[in-house]
Amino acid sequence: MTGLAPPKSSAPRFTAGAIFDAIRCASSHLNAGARATEHAARDAEQSYSSALAGMRELNMKLIEMAHDNTEAVFELAHEIASAEAEIWAERAAGSLS
């Protein structure tokens, strides 16, 4: 079996420097992704806090409006009852004379 050459490999050959460069590049991209994820998480937390504060403010305004409306209804009922009492008093006084 003389004269046969070993088969040539078609796979690319990487040097140690190229492998380390690829690892550094991947690590850099991974770190950048981690920073972007942390930033997005902070933004989401701030958005949630802002939304919660807005909802709390809206609820307080709705409660104040309901309170004011309830007071207005009772004031109106009091005025109507007072007016009816005056009308009945006038009628009673007129019928006695």
CNS distance restraints for C-alpha pairs under 8 A (distance, minus, plus):
assign (resid  14 and name CA) (resid  18 and name CA) 6.23 0.50 0.50
assign (resid  14 and name CA) (resid  19 and name CA) 6.67 0.50 0.50
assign (resid  15 and name CA) (resid  19 and name CA) 6.38 0.50 0.50
assign (resid  16 and name CA) (resid  20 and name CA) 6.19 0.50 0.50
assign (resid  17 and name CA) (resid  21 and name CA) 6.09 0.50 0.50
assign (resid  18 and name CA) (resid  22 and name CA) 6.17 0.50 0.50
assign (resid  19 and name CA) (resid  23 and name CA) 6.21 0.50 0.50
assign (resid  20 and name CA) (resid  24 and name CA) 6.11 0.50 0.50
assign (resid  21 and name CA) (resid  25 and name CA) 6.11 0.50 0.50
assign (resid  22 and name CA) (resid  26 and name CA) 6.08 0.50 0.50
assign (resid  23 and name CA) (resid  27 and name CA) 6.00 0.50 0.50
assign (resid  24 and name CA) (resid  28 and name CA) 6.06 0.50 0.50
assign (resid  25 and name CA) (resid  29 and name CA) 6.25 0.50 0.50
assign (resid  26 and name CA) (resid  30 and name CA) 6.05 0.50 0.50
assign (resid  27 and name CA) (resid  31 and name CA) 6.11 0.50 0.50
assign (resid  28 and name CA) (resid  32 and name CA) 6.18 0.50 0.50
assign (resid  29 and name CA) (resid  33 and name CA) 6.11 0.50 0.50
assign (resid  30 and name CA) (resid  34 and name CA) 6.19 0.50 0.50
assign (resid  31 and name CA) (resid  35 and name CA) 6.21 0.50 0.50
assign (resid  32 and name CA) (resid  36 and name CA) 6.19 0.50 0.50
assign (resid  33 and name CA) (resid  37 and name CA) 6.10 0.50 0.50
assign (resid  34 and name CA) (resid  38 and name CA) 6.21 0.50 0.50
assign (resid  35 and name CA) (resid  39 and name CA) 6.15 0.50 0.50
assign (resid  36 and name CA) (resid  40 and name CA) 6.11 0.50 0.50
assign (resid  37 and name CA) (resid  41 and name CA) 6.12 0.50 0.50
assign (resid  38 and name CA) (resid  42 and name CA) 6.25 0.50 0.50
assign (resid  39 and name CA) (resid  43 and name CA) 6.22 0.50 0.50
assign (resid  40 and name CA) (resid  44 and name CA) 6.10 0.50 0.50
assign (resid  41 and name CA) (resid  45 and name CA) 6.16 0.50 0.50
assign (resid  42 and name CA) (resid  46 and name CA) 6.19 0.50 0.50
assign (resid  43 and name CA) (resid  47 and name CA) 6.09 0.50 0.50
assign (resid  44 and name CA) (resid  48 and name CA) 6.09 0.50 0.50
assign (resid  45 and name CA) (resid  49 and name CA) 6.16 0.50 0.50
assign (resid  46 and name CA) (resid  50 and name CA) 6.10 0.50 0.50
assign (resid  47 and name CA) (resid  51 and name CA) 6.07 0.50 0.50
assign (resid  48 and name CA) (resid  52 and name CA) 6.06 0.50 0.50
assign (resid  49 and name CA) (resid  53 and name CA) 6.15 0.50 0.50
assign (resid  50 and name CA) (resid  54 and name CA) 6.18 0.50 0.50
assign (resid  51 and name CA) (resid  55 and name CA) 6.15 0.50 0.50
assign (resid  52 and name CA) (resid  56 and name CA) 6.14 0.50 0.50
assign (resid  53 and name CA) (resid  57 and name CA) 6.19 0.50 0.50
assign (resid  54 and name CA) (resid  58 and name CA) 6.15 0.50 0.50
assign (resid  55 and name CA) (resid  59 and name CA) 6.12 0.50 0.50
assign (resid  56 and name CA) (resid  60 and name CA) 6.26 0.50 0.50
assign (resid  57 and name CA) (resid  61 and name CA) 6.32 0.50 0.50
assign (resid  58 and name CA) (resid  62 and name CA) 6.19 0.50 0.50
assign (resid  59 and name CA) (resid  63 and name CA) 6.14 0.50 0.50
assign (resid  60 and name CA) (resid  64 and name CA) 6.17 0.50 0.50
assign (resid  61 and name CA) (resid  65 and name CA) 6.12 0.50 0.50
assign (resid  62 and name CA) (resid  66 and name CA) 6.14 0.50 0.50
assign (resid  63 and name CA) (resid  67 and name CA) 6.08 0.50 0.50
assign (resid  64 and name CA) (resid  68 and name CA) 6.12 0.50 0.50
assign (resid  65 and name CA) (resid  69 and name CA) 6.07 0.50 0.50
assign (resid  66 and name CA) (resid  70 and name CA) 6.06 0.50 0.50
assign (resid  67 and name CA) (resid  71 and name CA) 6.25 0.50 0.50
assign (resid  68 and name CA) (resid  72 and name CA) 6.18 0.50 0.50
assign (resid  69 and name CA) (resid  73 and name CA) 6.18 0.50 0.50
assign (resid  70 and name CA) (resid  74 and name CA) 6.36 0.50 0.50
assign (resid  71 and name CA) (resid  75 and name CA) 6.14 0.50 0.50
assign (resid  72 and name CA) (resid  76 and name CA) 6.11 0.50 0.50
assign (resid  73 and name CA) (resid  77 and name CA) 6.15 0.50 0.50
assign (resid  74 and name CA) (resid  78 and name CA) 6.07 0.50 0.50
assign (resid  75 and name CA) (resid  79 and name CA) 6.19 0.50 0.50
assign (resid  76 and name CA) (resid  80 and name CA) 6.12 0.50 0.50
assign (resid  77 and name CA) (resid  81 and name CA) 6.07 0.50 0.50
assign (resid  78 and name CA) (resid  82 and name CA) 6.05 0.50 0.50
assign (resid  79 and name CA) (resid  83 and name CA) 6.02 0.50 0.50
assign (resid  80 and name CA) (resid  84 and name CA) 6.09 0.50 0.50
assign (resid  81 and name CA) (resid  85 and name CA) 6.16 0.50 0.50
assign (resid  82 and name CA) (resid  86 and name CA) 6.28 0.50 0.50
assign (resid  83 and name CA) (resid  87 and name CA) 6.21 0.50 0.50
assign (resid  84 and name CA) (resid  88 and name CA) 6.15 0.50 0.50
assign (resid  85 and name CA) (resid  89 and name CA) 6.05 0.50 0.50
assign (resid  86 and name CA) (resid  90 and name CA) 6.13 0.50 0.50
assign (resid  87 and name CA) (resid  91 and name CA) 6.16 0.50 0.50
assign (resid  88 and name CA) (resid  92 and name CA) 5.96 0.50 0.50
assign (resid  89 and name CA) (resid  93 and name CA) 6.09 0.50 0.50
assign (resid  90 and name CA) (resid  94 and name CA) 6.04 0.50 0.50
assign (resid  91 and name CA) (resid  95 and name CA) 6.09 0.50 0.50
assign (resid  92 and name CA) (resid  96 and name CA) 6.37 0.50 0.50
assign (resid  93 and name CA) (resid  97 and name CA) 6.67 0.50 0.50
